[in-house]
Amino acid sequence: MEKREVDVAIIGAGTAGMVAYQSVRKLTDRVVLIEGDRYGTTCARVGCMPSKLLIAAADHADAMRQGDAFGIRADAVTIDGRAVMERVRRERDRFAGSVVKTVESFPEAHRLMGHARFIAPHRLVVGDAVEVVADRIVIATGARPNIPKMLREAGDRLVVNDDIFDWTDLPESVAVFGPGVIGLELGQALSRLGVRVRMFGVGGPVGPIRDEAIRACALETFNQEFPLDPSSEVSGVSRDDSGVQVTFRSSDGEIITETFDYLLAATGRRPNVDDLDVQNADIELDANGSPIFDPYTLRCGDSHIFIAGDANHEKPLLHEAADEGRIAGTNAARWPDVRTGLRRTPLAVVFTDPQIATVGLTVDQVRERCQECFAVGEVSFAEQGRARVVGKNRGLLKVYGEHGSGLFMGAEMFGPAAEHIGHLLAWCAQKRMTVSEMLDMPFYHPVIEEGLRTALKDLNRNLAIGPSPAEGCLECGPGG
């Protein structure tokens, strides 16, 4: 068996792994990047980019249907499913190809293809032919779809998001299980492209929304386009000659069986650590067998092992994976000099229409950390000027601030331009701006951001600025 000795071994060549590799290269050239499947990140191949390509087509179709509201009439909208999916695949391949070229530009001596597993804390076996002895190791193996057992009864008509982007045509119908980020984005896009969609959920969540009023607004809005039951009672899934049969209880108590061409399982993702033999790494694992780590250093306990990106299941977002790869790679390269890395203000966006954005602390985190020392401001976009002008006057925004200091703490939004407003608010939170400072910023007219100003004004009126009336109230702060 061939043996390689390196300072740092990185398992996984996705976003986190690539960034970790580039960070390690700044401090040592004794590094190997190991990939078990194929090059190309989750984002480029089956995530962010192909999903946005499908959503872009869906948004164009929806805009054409909305023309009557503006006095613009055209012939009925015709969806060419083959043309839609051909563009999705073509552009997807372009994005993925660019990533592959980047990895292939790394020195060949630094790249190793094959499944890696631990045989000791410093030793990895890659495939059946190579043993890697590494002073430090970064786990960046990503994640994969998690499919509940009942849904597997759909057989060959069971798909996950990875499969959809290889379709050559659009089906007539899809049952979507899981109204999370992936389910909402793909479900709404397919519906707008003429696919009959019904969405099933468990426990009531709608995307990442935590505020009850915003969740209710989103649920009502989505149900105007396709049936979405976030607390559905599904009693059976089966494959028959005509497709996938789903049996469920309707809102009025009736037992219904519907048949769909496909069942899309958008039921979460699980980290790819269960086949690494991490029990041989001599690190502490949680109840699910995943390494326990410090989110600021990405170090597993006091070991020489670091874990970054979707593999740690902390914040499965591309920009977070890149940050974590940078932190883990730098710390692995200069180990044992391990330092805290920059963790940015939390920001997440769901590209539905209306969009969903969460920034900073959620309402649950605000309540937990600050009890009664915070205030809320809000705005409905139903009557917001620019939103009405463009026919996007749906949604609700809530912003949170701290009594006493007046610091902006976080926000949750379902509404127009949430991807842009979310960025503005994240920047303000990271700069630790007060609500009054945010209101001193320029707001043009007429723009969607004037709705944000209305919410901030409402929050400012509700804030008690100055010494806190509650003993110890100021000590919790926006970061806890």
Secondary structure, DSSP 8 states (H G I E B T S, - for coil): -EEEEEEEEEE--SHHHHHHHHHHHTT-S-EEEEESS-SS-HHHHHSHHHHHHHHHHHHHHHHHHGGGGGT---S-----HHHHHHHHHHHHHHHHHHHHHHHHTS-GGGEEES-EEEEETTEEEETTTEEEEEEEEEE---EEE---GGGGGGGGGEE-HHHHTT-SS--SEEEEE--SHHHHHHHHHHHHTT-EEEEE-SSS--TT---HHHHHHHHHHHHTTS-EETT-EEEEEEEETTEEEEEEE-TTS-EEEEEESEEEE---EEETTTTTTGGGTT--B-TTS-B---TTT-B-TTSSEEE-GGGGTS--SHHHHHHHHHHHHHHHHHTTS---------EEEE-SSSEEEEEES-HHHHHHHHTTSEEEEEEETTS-HHHHHTT----EEEEEEETBT-BEEEEEEEETTHHHHHHHHHHHHHTT-BHHHHHTS---TT-THHHHHHHHHHHHHH--BSS-SSTTGGGS-TT-
